[in-house]
Amino acid sequence: MTPREHQPELYIGLMSGTSLDGIDAVLVAFEPDDTARPRLIAKSYLPYPDDLKQVILALHTPSHDELHNTQLIANQLAKLYAQTVCKLLAATPHTARQINAIGCHGQTIRHRPEHGYTLQIGNAALLAELTGISVVSDFRSRDIAAGGQGAPLVPAFHDKLLRHATRHRVIVNIGGISNLTDLPPGGATCGFDCGPGNLLMDAWCMQHRDEPYDGGGAWAATGTTIPALLDKMLAEPFFSLPPPKSSGRDLFNMDWLHQRLTGNEAATDVQATLLELTCRSIADCIRQQCSGAQEIYVCGGGAHNATLMKRLSALLPDSLVETTQAVGVDADYLEAIAFAWLAEQAMHRHPANLPAVTGARHPCILGAIYPA
């Protein structure tokens, strides 16, 4: 691309995460001054239809004709992404012609960096065709090709947006999987996946209450943690791995949970134990890897779980625990803003991974570009 003019550049970020709740969309302005904070212009959300959630979940395991089905769902997702973009722009005076690019994370179907690949679907070519806007997608593959985990990718953006000169901050994203970014003042940025965030709690809630999530953690609050079950879950080797590390539904899924149940547990107690697992795995990572953290800021769906937030605060009594709203960043849309930034970095040919976070051999320009 040509050097920046004096006008800000506009990018759209689309995020559909492991929780499978829907599509977060943002329109973000990036000023010519790279030190300026990106400006959120508009935001939008489109929930996934229940039948689409179930089909996407089914794609996480091998099945008959899965390649064909994966491509059909990728096309369906592209149409939903395009619908979300149109809804987003309709709420602003901006047109598609003014948007530099869309950063589309896509929907993760497999994440197997130990085998050298990751797969996010969403047919970026079709999205570019439907919107008339260039699309940047497949952000994780280049990092994996360089020997990295391909995740988490947002710590580089957290470093730009939320680092403080004197306060030791940790940013915790609690989506389907939880991950953190360590921002020690004067020190190197670090980040990695901690373990299951909401995905097991959501799945257990759906199974037993026919509800997609436990609103505010109210159901979990009626149960009691089962120490033996918690110990079985925390014995999973992933939790003792040093960073860099990443994970997903390939490991933490309902089969994983059922293998650790006796069948005699009360459903509410299992929910309480799953919440404790999420909180313990995050708190343990912070104590072990982020010594001296003063401020913990939470984003993602977990930021709305009052029971979870209260428990995380209790486990980390020496740190302030708040949502990212406290530092002026929308907790629901921080990841979508990050993928708008990743698209901006790709369009300007700037490396956007942090090798110290992902384990890649070198910095990489992330994303495949589909010009409009």
C-alpha beads as a LAMMPS data file, in Angstrom:
LAMMPS data file: protein, C-alpha beads

372 atoms
371 bonds

1 atom types
1 bond types

-500.0 500.0 xlo xhi
-500.0 500.0 ylo yhi
-500.0 500.0 zlo zhi

Masses

1 110.0

Atoms # bond

1 1 1 0.000 0.000 0.000
2 1 1 1.046 3.609 -0.489
3 1 1 2.228 5.622 2.537
4 1 1 -0.546 6.905 4.770
5 1 1 -2.215 10.217 4.061
6 1 1 -3.336 12.536 6.828
7 1 1 -6.782 10.922 7.072
8 1 1 -7.428 7.945 9.351
9 1 1 -7.827 4.530 7.746
10 1 1 -10.975 2.518 8.411
11 1 1 -10.963 -1.210 9.099
12 1 1 -13.629 -3.692 10.122
13 1 1 -12.855 -6.487 12.581
14 1 1 -14.940 -9.670 12.708
15 1 1 -14.559 -12.187 15.517
16 1 1 -16.442 -15.458 15.954
17 1 1 -14.781 -17.367 18.731
18 1 1 -14.675 -20.779 20.368
19 1 1 -17.808 -20.044 22.391
20 1 1 -19.879 -20.214 19.180
21 1 1 -22.229 -17.506 20.404
22 1 1 -22.105 -15.320 17.310
23 1 1 -20.235 -12.645 15.387
24 1 1 -18.734 -9.530 16.963
25 1 1 -18.135 -6.735 14.464
26 1 1 -16.426 -3.363 14.854
27 1 1 -15.564 -0.421 12.651
28 1 1 -12.275 1.096 13.772
29 1 1 -10.316 4.180 12.702
30 1 1 -6.514 4.056 12.745
31 1 1 -4.816 7.424 12.800
32 1 1 -1.668 8.178 10.777
33 1 1 0.133 8.565 14.099
34 1 1 0.872 4.941 15.071
35 1 1 1.055 5.923 18.743
36 1 1 -2.601 6.999 18.788
37 1 1 -5.152 4.588 20.254
38 1 1 -7.437 3.037 17.595
39 1 1 -10.853 4.713 17.673
40 1 1 -13.974 2.549 17.852
41 1 1 -16.594 4.068 15.542
42 1 1 -19.326 1.428 15.615
43 1 1 -20.001 -2.073 16.867
44 1 1 -22.521 -4.778 16.085
45 1 1 -23.356 -8.327 17.084
46 1 1 -25.123 -11.107 15.207
47 1 1 -25.959 -14.278 17.180
48 1 1 -25.528 -17.646 15.527
49 1 1 -28.745 -19.579 14.843
50 1 1 -28.969 -22.626 17.130
51 1 1 -28.862 -25.070 14.222
52 1 1 -25.645 -23.477 12.906
53 1 1 -24.000 -23.853 16.322
54 1 1 -24.757 -27.560 16.318
55 1 1 -23.436 -28.059 12.786
56 1 1 -20.217 -26.205 13.604
57 1 1 -19.767 -28.275 16.771
58 1 1 -20.174 -31.444 14.715
59 1 1 -17.365 -30.314 12.393
60 1 1 -14.890 -30.506 15.276
61 1 1 -14.882 -34.308 15.033
62 1 1 -14.349 -36.531 11.958
63 1 1 -17.586 -37.490 10.202
64 1 1 -18.976 -38.655 6.885
65 1 1 -18.447 -36.160 4.054
66 1 1 -16.962 -33.623 6.454
67 1 1 -14.914 -31.845 3.764
68 1 1 -18.045 -31.106 1.737
69 1 1 -19.961 -30.031 4.836
70 1 1 -17.101 -27.813 5.986
71 1 1 -17.122 -25.902 2.713
72 1 1 -20.894 -25.478 2.778
73 1 1 -20.718 -24.070 6.306
74 1 1 -17.824 -21.819 5.273
75 1 1 -20.073 -20.335 2.584
76 1 1 -22.904 -19.904 5.075
77 1 1 -20.560 -18.152 7.490
78 1 1 -19.321 -15.809 4.746
79 1 1 -22.921 -14.756 4.090
80 1 1 -23.494 -14.141 7.808
81 1 1 -20.248 -12.163 8.017
82 1 1 -21.370 -10.067 5.040
83 1 1 -24.763 -9.519 6.677
84 1 1 -22.992 -8.355 9.835
85 1 1 -20.795 -5.947 7.857
86 1 1 -23.840 -4.455 6.142
87 1 1 -25.598 -4.040 9.496
88 1 1 -22.494 -2.386 10.951
89 1 1 -22.055 0.085 8.095
90 1 1 -25.767 0.911 8.015
91 1 1 -25.394 2.445 11.478
92 1 1 -22.683 4.839 10.227
93 1 1 -22.288 7.401 7.428
94 1 1 -19.510 5.264 5.932
95 1 1 -19.715 3.119 2.789
96 1 1 -17.902 -0.043 1.744
97 1 1 -15.679 1.993 -0.585
98 1 1 -14.211 3.831 2.406
99 1 1 -13.135 0.676 4.233
100 1 1 -9.527 -0.398 3.711
101 1 1 -10.113 -4.019 4.665
102 1 1 -12.005 -6.477 6.831
103 1 1 -10.037 -8.542 9.324
104 1 1 -11.980 -11.787 9.628
105 1 1 -10.792 -14.346 12.161
106 1 1 -13.139 -17.042 10.834
107 1 1 -14.522 -19.961 12.818
108 1 1 -11.948 -22.353 14.218
109 1 1 -12.658 -25.979 13.299
110 1 1 -9.275 -27.470 14.162
111 1 1 -6.300 -26.050 16.005
112 1 1 -3.417 -28.531 15.954
113 1 1 -0.129 -26.621 15.981
114 1 1 1.620 -29.780 17.188
115 1 1 0.811 -31.194 13.734
116 1 1 1.672 -27.940 11.949
117 1 1 -1.780 -26.652 11.071
118 1 1 -4.825 -24.690 12.159
119 1 1 -8.130 -24.296 10.328
120 1 1 -10.514 -21.350 10.500
121 1 1 -13.351 -21.368 7.984
122 1 1 -15.467 -18.558 6.559
123 1 1 -14.675 -18.317 2.807
124 1 1 -12.862 -14.999 2.747
125 1 1 -13.026 -14.857 -1.064
126 1 1 -16.813 -14.991 -0.954
127 1 1 -16.881 -12.384 1.820
128 1 1 -14.813 -10.022 -0.350
129 1 1 -17.163 -10.654 -3.258
130 1 1 -20.313 -10.043 -1.201
131 1 1 -19.087 -6.857 0.507
132 1 1 -16.851 -5.304 -2.127
133 1 1 -14.213 -4.870 0.585
134 1 1 -10.754 -6.476 0.731
135 1 1 -10.572 -9.237 3.331
136 1 1 -7.646 -10.400 5.448
137 1 1 -8.081 -13.857 6.970
138 1 1 -6.159 -16.986 8.009
139 1 1 -4.054 -15.026 10.501
140 1 1 -2.710 -18.018 12.416
141 1 1 -1.161 -20.214 9.708
142 1 1 1.908 -18.075 9.012
143 1 1 2.943 -18.125 12.660
144 1 1 2.534 -21.911 12.784
145 1 1 4.596 -22.237 9.590
146 1 1 7.363 -20.392 11.466
147 1 1 7.220 -22.920 14.288
148 1 1 4.768 -21.064 16.515
149 1 1 1.491 -21.994 18.174
150 1 1 -0.511 -19.587 16.015
151 1 1 -2.117 -18.370 19.246
152 1 1 -2.739 -16.261 21.094
153 1 1 -2.367 -13.434 18.585
154 1 1 -3.980 -10.595 20.534
155 1 1 -1.104 -9.988 23.017
156 1 1 0.668 -7.830 20.419
157 1 1 -2.425 -5.619 20.293
158 1 1 -2.813 -5.625 24.075
159 1 1 0.776 -4.412 24.261
160 1 1 -0.033 -1.488 21.963
161 1 1 -3.365 -0.611 23.560
162 1 1 -3.169 -1.384 27.267
163 1 1 0.444 -1.359 28.463
164 1 1 1.116 1.027 31.369
165 1 1 4.471 2.671 32.042
166 1 1 4.532 1.882 35.763
167 1 1 1.681 -0.530 36.566
168 1 1 2.068 -4.296 36.010
169 1 1 -1.029 -5.302 34.087
170 1 1 -2.386 -8.656 32.962
171 1 1 -5.164 -8.820 30.356
172 1 1 -7.309 -11.952 30.585
173 1 1 -9.626 -12.893 27.738
174 1 1 -12.263 -15.409 28.825
175 1 1 -13.978 -16.691 25.720
176 1 1 -14.436 -20.371 24.963
177 1 1 -10.778 -20.771 25.902
178 1 1 -9.120 -18.398 28.359
179 1 1 -5.832 -16.694 27.552
180 1 1 -3.767 -13.969 29.122
181 1 1 -1.312 -11.252 28.192
182 1 1 1.354 -10.237 30.701
183 1 1 2.430 -6.574 30.431
184 1 1 5.150 -5.953 33.026
185 1 1 6.415 -2.342 32.966
186 1 1 9.822 -2.292 31.336
187 1 1 9.618 -6.011 30.591
188 1 1 8.789 -8.184 27.590
189 1 1 5.185 -8.998 26.721
190 1 1 4.181 -12.602 27.279
191 1 1 0.923 -14.414 26.545
192 1 1 -0.551 -17.904 26.282
193 1 1 -3.722 -19.962 26.661
194 1 1 -4.636 -20.907 30.228
195 1 1 -7.282 -23.571 29.567
196 1 1 -11.051 -23.777 29.177
197 1 1 -12.855 -20.492 29.653
198 1 1 -16.599 -20.670 29.016
199 1 1 -16.875 -23.591 26.616
200 1 1 -17.287 -26.419 29.146
201 1 1 -19.578 -24.364 31.383
202 1 1 -21.716 -23.397 28.388
203 1 1 -21.946 -26.977 27.109
204 1 1 -22.858 -28.361 30.548
205 1 1 -25.500 -25.644 30.973
206 1 1 -27.003 -26.479 27.583
207 1 1 -27.051 -30.184 28.381
208 1 1 -28.788 -29.802 31.737
209 1 1 -30.797 -26.581 31.459
210 1 1 -31.259 -26.168 27.702
211 1 1 -29.721 -22.714 28.018
212 1 1 -26.661 -21.586 26.003
213 1 1 -24.845 -20.175 29.027
214 1 1 -25.150 -19.684 32.783
215 1 1 -26.204 -16.034 33.032
216 1 1 -24.025 -14.257 35.580
217 1 1 -22.860 -17.627 36.894
218 1 1 -26.081 -17.817 38.929
219 1 1 -26.521 -21.564 38.463
220 1 1 -22.897 -22.296 39.335
221 1 1 -23.331 -20.221 42.490
222 1 1 -25.961 -22.715 43.741
223 1 1 -23.499 -25.614 43.573
224 1 1 -20.419 -26.699 45.496
225 1 1 -17.015 -27.451 44.048
226 1 1 -16.179 -31.180 43.946
227 1 1 -12.499 -31.396 45.032
228 1 1 -11.881 -34.865 43.533
229 1 1 -13.291 -33.817 40.161
230 1 1 -11.308 -30.580 40.186
231 1 1 -8.123 -32.524 40.935
232 1 1 -8.805 -34.894 38.020
233 1 1 -9.293 -31.985 35.657
234 1 1 -6.249 -30.055 36.854
235 1 1 -4.157 -33.210 36.349
236 1 1 -4.525 -32.667 32.581
237 1 1 -0.907 -32.318 31.310
238 1 1 -1.760 -29.113 29.417
239 1 1 -1.993 -27.173 32.673
240 1 1 1.593 -27.974 33.669
241 1 1 3.093 -27.133 30.273
242 1 1 5.254 -24.007 30.218
243 1 1 4.392 -21.297 27.674
244 1 1 4.214 -20.876 24.762
245 1 1 1.075 -23.015 24.611
246 1 1 -2.381 -22.908 23.076
247 1 1 -5.443 -25.113 23.093
248 1 1 -9.071 -25.429 21.971
249 1 1 -11.980 -27.806 21.547
250 1 1 -9.601 -30.425 20.169
251 1 1 -8.637 -31.070 23.804
252 1 1 -11.225 -29.461 26.066
253 1 1 -14.624 -30.803 25.041
254 1 1 -17.536 -32.741 26.526
255 1 1 -15.831 -36.096 25.941
256 1 1 -12.895 -34.815 28.003
257 1 1 -15.280 -33.841 30.794
258 1 1 -17.331 -37.053 30.775
259 1 1 -14.164 -39.147 31.059
260 1 1 -13.584 -37.518 34.438
261 1 1 -17.105 -37.888 35.833
262 1 1 -18.366 -40.818 37.904
263 1 1 -21.993 -40.168 36.946
264 1 1 -23.034 -39.583 40.537
265 1 1 -22.321 -35.868 40.653
266 1 1 -25.099 -33.284 40.985
267 1 1 -25.313 -31.155 37.842
268 1 1 -25.064 -27.908 39.834
269 1 1 -21.894 -29.134 41.559
270 1 1 -20.300 -29.995 38.229
271 1 1 -21.102 -26.483 36.997
272 1 1 -19.551 -24.999 40.120
273 1 1 -16.452 -27.162 39.602
274 1 1 -16.136 -26.109 35.971
275 1 1 -16.257 -22.469 37.039
276 1 1 -13.594 -23.207 39.644
277 1 1 -11.468 -24.897 36.952
278 1 1 -11.615 -21.775 34.789
279 1 1 -10.717 -19.504 37.710
280 1 1 -7.995 -21.758 39.130
281 1 1 -6.281 -22.285 35.792
282 1 1 -6.188 -18.517 35.194
283 1 1 -5.078 -17.659 38.731
284 1 1 -2.391 -20.362 38.738
285 1 1 -0.979 -19.016 35.465
286 1 1 -0.894 -15.473 36.818
287 1 1 0.831 -16.519 40.043
288 1 1 3.379 -18.695 38.234
289 1 1 4.087 -16.618 35.131
290 1 1 3.077 -13.029 35.998
291 1 1 4.602 -12.510 39.414
292 1 1 3.863 -9.117 40.901
293 1 1 0.824 -8.375 38.719
294 1 1 -1.016 -5.382 40.164
295 1 1 -3.971 -5.048 37.803
296 1 1 -5.971 -7.812 36.125
297 1 1 -8.369 -6.682 33.391
298 1 1 -10.864 -9.201 32.013
299 1 1 -12.552 -9.160 28.608
300 1 1 -14.682 -11.626 26.652
301 1 1 -17.904 -13.316 27.711
302 1 1 -16.458 -14.271 31.096
303 1 1 -16.405 -10.594 32.052
304 1 1 -20.212 -10.811 32.448
305 1 1 -20.054 -13.781 34.831
306 1 1 -20.328 -12.132 38.249
307 1 1 -19.688 -15.399 40.098
308 1 1 -16.544 -16.006 38.080
309 1 1 -15.272 -12.450 38.558
310 1 1 -15.863 -12.649 42.323
311 1 1 -14.023 -15.969 42.563
312 1 1 -11.114 -14.751 40.432
313 1 1 -10.773 -11.750 42.749
314 1 1 -10.727 -14.057 45.775
315 1 1 -7.977 -16.191 44.226
316 1 1 -5.878 -13.101 43.436
317 1 1 -6.287 -10.960 46.576
318 1 1 -3.143 -8.915 45.936
319 1 1 -4.335 -7.700 42.526
320 1 1 -7.113 -5.419 41.347
321 1 1 -9.523 -7.493 39.219
322 1 1 -11.800 -5.500 36.891
323 1 1 -13.111 -5.717 33.348
324 1 1 -11.380 -3.785 30.558
325 1 1 -14.248 -1.278 30.754
326 1 1 -12.260 0.205 33.656
327 1 1 -9.508 1.234 31.221
328 1 1 -11.867 2.455 28.514
329 1 1 -12.054 -0.629 26.284
330 1 1 -15.297 -2.499 25.575
331 1 1 -14.879 -5.944 27.114
332 1 1 -17.158 -7.557 24.522
333 1 1 -15.397 -6.187 21.446
334 1 1 -11.708 -6.066 22.342
335 1 1 -10.896 -9.165 20.257
336 1 1 -12.804 -7.862 17.236
337 1 1 -10.868 -4.579 17.505
338 1 1 -7.664 -6.639 17.665
339 1 1 -8.484 -8.369 14.366
340 1 1 -9.178 -5.017 12.727
341 1 1 -5.679 -4.036 13.885
342 1 1 -4.206 -7.304 12.591
343 1 1 -5.772 -6.578 9.197
344 1 1 -4.302 -3.070 9.256
345 1 1 -0.878 -4.518 10.043
346 1 1 -1.176 -7.026 7.180
347 1 1 -2.233 -4.391 4.656
348 1 1 0.827 -2.329 5.582
349 1 1 3.078 -5.416 5.533
350 1 1 3.992 -5.106 9.208
351 1 1 4.766 -8.210 11.283
352 1 1 2.112 -8.697 13.969
353 1 1 3.031 -11.811 15.920
354 1 1 5.175 -11.849 19.029
355 1 1 7.613 -14.781 18.854
356 1 1 8.049 -14.655 22.635
357 1 1 4.305 -15.348 22.906
358 1 1 3.683 -17.919 20.173
359 1 1 7.105 -19.553 19.991
360 1 1 7.600 -18.680 16.314
361 1 1 11.189 -18.482 15.082
362 1 1 10.792 -14.870 13.891
363 1 1 8.246 -12.072 13.440
364 1 1 5.791 -12.679 10.606
365 1 1 3.307 -10.731 8.510
366 1 1 0.045 -12.465 9.375
367 1 1 -2.946 -13.084 7.147
368 1 1 -3.932 -13.916 3.588
369 1 1 -5.319 -10.954 1.616
370 1 1 -8.288 -11.275 -0.725
371 1 1 -8.479 -7.951 -2.645
372 1 1 -11.905 -6.528 -3.397

Bonds

1 1 1 2
2 1 2 3
3 1 3 4
4 1 4 5
5 1 5 6
6 1 6 7
7 1 7 8
8 1 8 9
9 1 9 10
10 1 10 11
11 1 11 12
12 1 12 13
13 1 13 14
14 1 14 15
15 1 15 16
16 1 16 17
17 1 17 18
18 1 18 19
19 1 19 20
20 1 20 21
21 1 21 22
22 1 22 23
23 1 23 24
24 1 24 25
25 1 25 26
26 1 26 27
27 1 27 28
28 1 28 29
29 1 29 30
30 1 30 31
31 1 31 32
32 1 32 33
33 1 33 34
34 1 34 35
35 1 35 36
36 1 36 37
37 1 37 38
38 1 38 39
39 1 39 40
40 1 40 41
41 1 41 42
42 1 42 43
43 1 43 44
44 1 44 45
45 1 45 46
46 1 46 47
47 1 47 48
48 1 48 49
49 1 49 50
50 1 50 51
51 1 51 52
52 1 52 53
53 1 53 54
54 1 54 55
55 1 55 56
56 1 56 57
57 1 57 58
58 1 58 59
59 1 59 60
60 1 60 61
61 1 61 62
62 1 62 63
63 1 63 64
64 1 64 65
65 1 65 66
66 1 66 67
67 1 67 68
68 1 68 69
69 1 69 70
70 1 70 71
71 1 71 72
72 1 72 73
73 1 73 74
74 1 74 75
75 1 75 76
76 1 76 77
77 1 77 78
78 1 78 79
79 1 79 80
80 1 80 81
81 1 81 82
82 1 82 83
83 1 83 84
84 1 84 85
85 1 85 86
86 1 86 87
87 1 87 88
88 1 88 89
89 1 89 90
90 1 90 91
91 1 91 92
92 1 92 93
93 1 93 94
94 1 94 95
95 1 95 96
96 1 96 97
97 1 97 98
98 1 98 99
99 1 99 100
100 1 100 101
101 1 101 102
102 1 102 103
103 1 103 104
104 1 104 105
105 1 105 106
106 1 106 107
107 1 107 108
108 1 108 109
109 1 109 110
110 1 110 111
111 1 111 112
112 1 112 113
113 1 113 114
114 1 114 115
115 1 115 116
116 1 116 117
117 1 117 118
118 1 118 119
119 1 119 120
120 1 120 121
121 1 121 122
122 1 122 123
123 1 123 124
124 1 124 125
125 1 125 126
126 1 126 127
127 1 127 128
128 1 128 129
129 1 129 130
130 1 130 131
131 1 131 132
132 1 132 133
133 1 133 134
134 1 134 135
135 1 135 136
136 1 136 137
137 1 137 138
138 1 138 139
139 1 139 140
140 1 140 141
141 1 141 142
142 1 142 143
143 1 143 144
144 1 144 145
145 1 145 146
146 1 146 147
147 1 147 148
148 1 148 149
149 1 149 150
150 1 150 151
151 1 151 152
152 1 152 153
153 1 153 154
154 1 154 155
155 1 155 156
156 1 156 157
157 1 157 158
158 1 158 159
159 1 159 160
160 1 160 161
161 1 161 162
162 1 162 163
163 1 163 164
164 1 164 165
165 1 165 166
166 1 166 167
167 1 167 168
168 1 168 169
169 1 169 170
170 1 170 171
171 1 171 172
172 1 172 173
173 1 173 174
174 1 174 175
175 1 175 176
176 1 176 177
177 1 177 178
178 1 178 179
179 1 179 180
180 1 180 181
181 1 181 182
182 1 182 183
183 1 183 184
184 1 184 185
185 1 185 186
186 1 186 187
187 1 187 188
188 1 188 189
189 1 189 190
190 1 190 191
191 1 191 192
192 1 192 193
193 1 193 194
194 1 194 195
195 1 195 196
196 1 196 197
197 1 197 198
198 1 198 199
199 1 199 200
200 1 200 201
201 1 201 202
202 1 202 203
203 1 203 204
204 1 204 205
205 1 205 206
206 1 206 207
207 1 207 208
208 1 208 209
209 1 209 210
210 1 210 211
211 1 211 212
212 1 212 213
213 1 213 214
214 1 214 215
215 1 215 216
216 1 216 217
217 1 217 218
218 1 218 219
219 1 219 220
220 1 220 221
221 1 221 222
222 1 222 223
223 1 223 224
224 1 224 225
225 1 225 226
226 1 226 227
227 1 227 228
228 1 228 229
229 1 229 230
230 1 230 231
231 1 231 232
232 1 232 233
233 1 233 234
234 1 234 235
235 1 235 236
236 1 236 237
237 1 237 238
238 1 238 239
239 1 239 240
240 1 240 241
241 1 241 242
242 1 242 243
243 1 243 244
244 1 244 245
245 1 245 246
246 1 246 247
247 1 247 248
248 1 248 249
249 1 249 250
250 1 250 251
251 1 251 252
252 1 252 253
253 1 253 254
254 1 254 255
255 1 255 256
256 1 256 257
257 1 257 258
258 1 258 259
259 1 259 260
260 1 260 261
261 1 261 262
262 1 262 263
263 1 263 264
264 1 264 265
265 1 265 266
266 1 266 267
267 1 267 268
268 1 268 269
269 1 269 270
270 1 270 271
271 1 271 272
272 1 272 273
273 1 273 274
274 1 274 275
275 1 275 276
276 1 276 277
277 1 277 278
278 1 278 279
279 1 279 280
280 1 280 281
281 1 281 282
282 1 282 283
283 1 283 284
284 1 284 285
285 1 285 286
286 1 286 287
287 1 287 288
288 1 288 289
289 1 289 290
290 1 290 291
291 1 291 292
292 1 292 293
293 1 293 294
294 1 294 295
295 1 295 296
296 1 296 297
297 1 297 298
298 1 298 299
299 1 299 300
300 1 300 301
301 1 301 302
302 1 302 303
303 1 303 304
304 1 304 305
305 1 305 306
306 1 306 307
307 1 307 308
308 1 308 309
309 1 309 310
310 1 310 311
311 1 311 312
312 1 312 313
313 1 313 314
314 1 314 315
315 1 315 316
316 1 316 317
317 1 317 318
318 1 318 319
319 1 319 320
320 1 320 321
321 1 321 322
322 1 322 323
323 1 323 324
324 1 324 325
325 1 325 326
326 1 326 327
327 1 327 328
328 1 328 329
329 1 329 330
330 1 330 331
331 1 331 332
332 1 332 333
333 1 333 334
334 1 334 335
335 1 335 336
336 1 336 337
337 1 337 338
338 1 338 339
339 1 339 340
340 1 340 341
341 1 341 342
342 1 342 343
343 1 343 344
344 1 344 345
345 1 345 346
346 1 346 347
347 1 347 348
348 1 348 349
349 1 349 350
350 1 350 351
351 1 351 352
352 1 352 353
353 1 353 354
354 1 354 355
355 1 355 356
356 1 356 357
357 1 357 358
358 1 358 359
359 1 359 360
360 1 360 361
361 1 361 362
362 1 362 363
363 1 363 364
364 1 364 365
365 1 365 366
366 1 366 367
367 1 367 368
368 1 368 369
369 1 369 370
370 1 370 371
371 1 371 372
